[in-house]
């Protein structure tokens, strides 16, 4: 059951990303002219593949960083902050984008560097690139910039899947989510919504609560954590608006226009919350609603897919969205590793050697 939720979250995010990626820079009017009155409903395929964007690339590197961090803890009994390993993984991602990083990677080498197809520039965000070029990246207490773009929130879902298995206090997990976003996005509204998304994903994956309750709790908890931060009222207001609109008899495009376009993190999360609540029993309706607007369609689709996939599980994602999806094998591999405990330490050498290769040596037997 848990693996179904983990796969659902990662595949769901990739599905929403791939569905929205071809229309990311189109106006709503153009989308409905091009695809008909219901907008885009199926993938735009490129040589038979549904291509993912930088959103899914960075999400996978987030997961890789988490797994390296835990592998170091399991083997050595000590580690630094979780976000340090994720930052190191993002520096690896920079290599795939043909970018120079501000420092050598002292923490880990991501096995994702061995995946040839990862070396594709898929509209990477300028804020992420500029922040990661610097030797010193950001944190909540020491912001690297004043950006609240959605490049921070769109990649943090794996934090909500993985860390609740090892950190009992969910508030601490939420705070790691905020720190991961703050690596590149320093405005409070760049990282506060990331904490809320991590909370939603965690409760979807690890509880049987209904989505209404999960989202209400996430909003309330996030406000309590960051009550002294500037702009917390703006976060509260837009989230409450999204919840309210989800229960109104409004056209989806009109409702989303009242929220925003999703280029900034609080709008991305609010659009995802609106679509997820309105269509909480239907993955396809939620995700298609989340991309058919004139804004950052791949990010709003990706975050909606993360939520819906974690809530409903992989089994509720139609196969038509899985089969042509780029990186589907990599996503499956990463999801399984997030769900399974590291099997070895310095005193044990049982089982196969795959985990050691991937998360200590940064290698993968199937990608060389």
C-alpha positions in Angstrom: 0.0 0.0 0.0 2.8 2.5 0.9 4.7 1.7 -2.3 1.5 2.4 -4.3 1.3 5.9 -2.6 5.0 6.6 -3.2 4.9 5.6 -6.8 1.6 7.5 -7.2 3.2 10.7 -5.9 6.3 10.6 -8.1 4.5 9.2 -11.2 1.6 11.6 -10.6 4.0 14.6 -10.5 5.7 13.5 -13.6 2.4 13.0 -15.4 1.2 16.5 -14.5 4.5 17.9 -15.5 4.6 16.2 -18.9 1.0 17.1 -19.6 1.6 20.8 -18.9 5.1 21.1 -20.3 4.1 21.7 -23.9 1.6 24.4 -23.0 3.6 26.2 -20.3 4.1 29.4 -22.2 0.8 29.4 -24.1 -2.1 31.6 -23.2 -5.4 30.1 -22.1 -7.0 31.3 -25.3 -4.4 29.5 -27.4 -4.7 26.3 -25.5 -8.4 26.0 -26.1 -8.1 27.0 -29.7 -5.4 24.4 -30.3 -6.9 21.5 -28.2 -10.6 22.2 -28.2 -13.1 23.3 -25.6 -11.7 21.0 -22.9 -8.1 22.0 -23.4 -5.3 19.5 -23.5 -6.4 16.0 -22.3 -3.6 13.8 -23.6 0.1 14.0 -24.0 1.9 15.8 -26.8 4.3 13.1 -27.7 7.8 13.6 -29.0 9.1 10.5 -30.9 6.5 8.5 -28.9 7.5 9.9 -25.5 5.8 12.3 -23.1 8.7 14.6 -22.1 9.2 15.8 -18.5 10.6 19.2 -17.6 13.2 20.5 -15.1 10.5 20.0 -12.5 10.6 16.3 -12.6 14.4 16.3 -13.1 14.9 18.2 -9.9 12.3 16.1 -8.0 14.3 13.0 -8.8 17.5 14.7 -7.7 15.8 15.7 -4.4 15.0 12.0 -3.9 18.6 11.0 -4.8 20.0 13.4 -2.2 17.7 12.1 0.5 18.7 8.6 -0.1 22.4 9.4 -0.1 21.9 11.3 3.2 20.2 8.3 4.8 22.7 5.9 3.4 25.5 7.9 5.1 23.6 7.9 8.4 22.9 4.2 8.2 26.5 3.3 7.4 28.4 5.8 9.6 25.8 6.7 12.2 26.3 10.4 11.5 25.3 12.9 8.9 24.8 16.6 8.4 21.5 18.3 7.6 19.2 16.6 5.1 19.2 19.7 2.9 23.0 19.6 2.6 22.7 16.3 0.7 19.9 17.6 -1.4 21.9 20.8 -2.3 24.7 18.5 -3.3 22.4 16.5 -5.5 21.2 19.8 -7.1 24.8 20.6 -7.9 24.9 17.3 -9.7 21.7 18.3 -11.6 23.6 21.4 -12.7 26.1 19.2 -14.4 23.3 17.7 -16.5 22.4 21.2 -17.6 25.9 22.0 -18.7 26.3 24.5 -15.9 29.3 25.2 -13.6 28.6 25.0 -9.9 30.0 27.2 -7.2 31.7 24.3 -5.4 32.8 20.7 -5.7 30.3 18.2 -4.4 31.7 17.1 -1.0 28.6 15.0 0.0 27.5 12.7 -2.7 27.5 11.7 -6.3 24.1 11.1 -7.7 23.6 7.9 -9.7 21.2 9.9 -11.8 24.3 11.4 -13.5 24.7 8.0 -15.2 21.3 8.4 -17.0 22.2 9.8 -20.4 18.7 11.1 -21.1 18.9 13.3 -18.0 21.4 15.6 -19.9 18.6 17.5 -21.5 17.8 21.2 -20.8 14.1 21.3 -20.2 13.5 25.0 -19.6 15.4 25.1 -16.2 14.4 28.1 -14.0 16.8 31.0 -14.0 16.5 31.4 -10.2 17.5 27.8 -9.6 20.5 28.1 -12.0 21.8 31.4 -10.6 21.4 30.3 -6.9 23.2 26.9 -7.6 26.0 28.6 -9.4 27.1 30.3 -6.2 29.4 28.5 -3.8 27.0 29.2 -0.9 23.3 28.5 -1.4 20.5 29.7 0.7 18.5 28.7 3.8 15.5 30.0 5.7 17.7 31.9 8.1 20.1 33.2 5.4 18.2 33.8 2.2 20.1 33.6 -1.1 17.7 36.0 -2.8 14.2 37.4 -2.6 12.5 35.0 -5.1 9.2 33.4 -4.5 9.0 31.6 -7.9 7.7 28.1 -8.0 11.1 26.5 -8.6 11.4 25.8 -4.9 8.1 24.1 -4.3 7.9 22.0 -7.5 10.7 19.7 -6.4 10.1 19.0 -2.7 7.5 16.2 -2.7 10.0 13.4 -1.9 10.7 15.0 1.4 7.1 14.3 2.5 7.4 10.7 1.3 10.7 9.8 2.8 11.4 11.7 6.0 8.3 10.7 8.0 9.8 7.2 8.1 12.7 8.5 10.2 11.5 11.7 11.8 8.6 11.3 14.2 7.7 15.0 14.4 6.0 16.0 11.1 6.6 19.7 11.9 10.4 19.0 11.5 9.7 17.3 8.2 7.8 20.3 7.0 10.7 22.5 8.0 13.1 20.4 6.0 10.8 21.0 3.0 11.0 24.7 3.5 14.8 24.5 3.8 15.0 22.5 0.6 13.1 25.2 -1.2 15.1 28.0 0.4 18.3 26.5 -1.1 17.3 28.6 -4.2 14.3 30.7 -3.2 14.7 33.1 -0.3 11.4 34.9 -0.1 9.1 33.6 2.6 6.4 32.8 0.0 9.1 30.9 -1.9 9.6 28.4 0.9 6.5 28.5 3.2 4.2 26.8 0.6 6.9 24.1 0.2 6.4 23.2 3.9 2.7 22.9 3.4 3.1 20.7 0.3 5.4 18.4 2.2 2.8 18.1 5.0 0.1 17.3 2.5 2.1 14.7 0.8 3.2 13.1 4.1 -0.4 12.9 5.4 -1.6 11.5 2.0 1.0 8.8 2.0 1.0 7.8 5.7 -2.6 8.4 6.9 -6.1 7.4 5.9 -7.5 10.9 6.5 -9.7 12.5 3.9 -8.1 15.2 1.7 -10.2 18.0 3.1 -8.9 17.2 6.6 -5.3 16.8 5.3 -5.3 20.2 3.5 -6.9 22.0 6.4 -4.3 20.6 8.8 -1.5 21.5 6.5 -2.6 25.1 6.2 -3.1 25.4 10.0 0.2 23.8 10.8 2.2 25.8 8.3 0.7 29.1 9.6 1.6 28.0 13.2 5.2 27.2 12.2 5.8 30.5 10.3 3.4 32.8 12.2 6.2 35.3 12.8 7.3 35.4 9.1 6.3 38.3 6.9 3.7 37.4 4.2 2.2 34.6 6.3 -1.2 36.4 6.0 -0.9 36.3 2.2 -0.2 32.6 2.4 -3.3 32.1 4.6 -5.5 34.2 2.4 -4.7 32.5 -0.9 -4.9 29.0 0.6 -8.3 29.8 2.1 -9.4 31.2 -1.3 -8.4 28.0 -3.0 -10.4 25.9 -0.5 -13.4 28.1 -0.9 -13.3 28.1 -4.7 -13.1 24.3 -4.7 -16.6 24.2 -3.3 -18.2 26.7 -5.6 -20.0 26.1 -8.9 -17.4 27.8 -11.0 -15.7 27.1 -14.3 -12.2 25.8 -13.5 -10.5 28.4 -15.7 -12.4 31.2 -14.0 -11.6 29.8 -10.6 -7.9 29.4 -11.4 -7.8 33.0 -12.7 -9.0 34.2 -9.3 -6.1 32.4 -7.7 -3.3 33.3 -10.2 -1.1 31.8 -12.9 1.2 29.6 -10.8 4.4 31.3 -11.5 5.0 31.9 -7.8 5.0 29.3 -5.2 1.9 30.3 -3.2 -0.2 30.3 -6.4 1.2 27.0 -7.6 0.2 25.3 -4.3 -3.2 27.1 -4.2 -4.1 26.0 -7.8 -3.0 22.4 -6.9 -5.1 22.5 -3.8 -8.1 23.8 -5.7 -7.9 21.1 -8.4 -7.2 18.3 -5.9 -10.1 19.2 -3.6 -12.6 19.7 -6.5 -11.7 16.4 -8.1 -10.4 14.5 -5.1 -11.6 11.1 -6.4 -10.5 11.5 -10.0 -6.8 11.8 -10.8 -7.3 12.7 -14.5 -9.9 15.5 -13.9 -7.7 17.1 -11.2 -4.5 17.0 -13.3 -6.1 18.2 -16.5 -7.9 21.0 -14.7 -4.6 22.1 -13.2 -2.7 22.5 -16.5 -5.4 24.1 -18.7 -4.8 27.8 -17.9 -2.4 30.5 -19.2 0.2 30.1 -16.5 3.0 27.8 -15.3 1.1 24.7 -16.4 3.9 22.1 -15.9 4.5 23.2 -12.3 0.8 23.4 -11.3 0.2 20.1 -13.0 3.2 18.5 -11.3 2.3 19.6 -7.8 -1.4 18.6 -8.4 -0.1 15.2 -9.6 2.1 14.8 -6.5 -0.9 15.4 -4.2 -3.4 13.3 -6.1 -0.9 10.5 -6.7 0.0 10.3 -3.0 -3.6 10.5 -2.0 -5.1 8.0 -4.5 -2.1 5.8 -5.2 -0.4 4.7 -8.4 -3.3 2.2 -9.1 -5.6 5.1 -9.8 -3.4 6.8 -12.4 -4.6 5.6 -15.9 -2.1 3.5 -17.8 -2.3 5.8 -20.8 -0.4 8.4 -18.7 2.3 5.9 -17.6 3.3 4.0 -20.7 4.7 6.8 -22.8 6.2 8.7 -19.9 9.8 9.6 -20.1 12.0 8.2 -17.2 9.2 5.8 -16.1 11.8 3.2 -15.1 13.9 5.7 -13.2 10.9 7.0 -11.4 9.9 3.4 -10.4 13.4 2.7 -9.2 13.6 5.9 -7.1 10.1 5.4 -5.6 11.0 1.8 -4.5 14.2 3.0 -2.9 12.4 5.8 -1.0 10.0 3.1 0.3 12.5 0.5 1.3 15.0 0.8 4.2 18.7 0.7 3.4 19.8 -2.9 4.1 23.4 -2.6 5.0 25.8 -1.0 7.4 29.5 -1.3 8.0 29.1 -4.6 9.8 26.7 -6.2 7.4 27.1 -7.4 3.8 23.9 -9.2 3.1 21.6 -8.9 0.1 22.6 -7.6 -3.3 25.0 -4.8 -3.8 22.7 -2.4 -5.7 22.0 0.0 -2.8 25.7 0.3 -2.0 26.4 1.1 -5.7 23.7 3.7 -6.0 23.9 5.6 -2.8 27.5 5.2 -1.7 29.3 4.9 -5.0 26.9 7.0 -7.1 26.6 4.2 -9.7 23.8 2.1 -11.1 24.3 -1.3 -12.7 21.8 -0.5 -15.4 23.0 3.0 -16.3 26.7 3.3 -17.2 
